[in-house]
Amino acid sequence: RPAQALAEEAEGAALLVVGSHGHGAVRRALLGSVSHAMLHHAPCPLALVRGDGSEH
């Protein structure tokens, strides 16, 4: 599971920076979201960066 692996790697980190596509609540509920999981379970301070969609 990506979120669990990321949390394990972030143990002891000063800051974890995670990007978010901003897909919305319905898609997150159906597919899950690493950034959403990290928001609730990060073992260190978290910076969540939301993309503006211009890269697609």
Beta strands, then each sheet from edge to edge (+ up, - down):
strand 1: 16-20
strand 2: 46-50
sheet 1: 1+ 2+
end
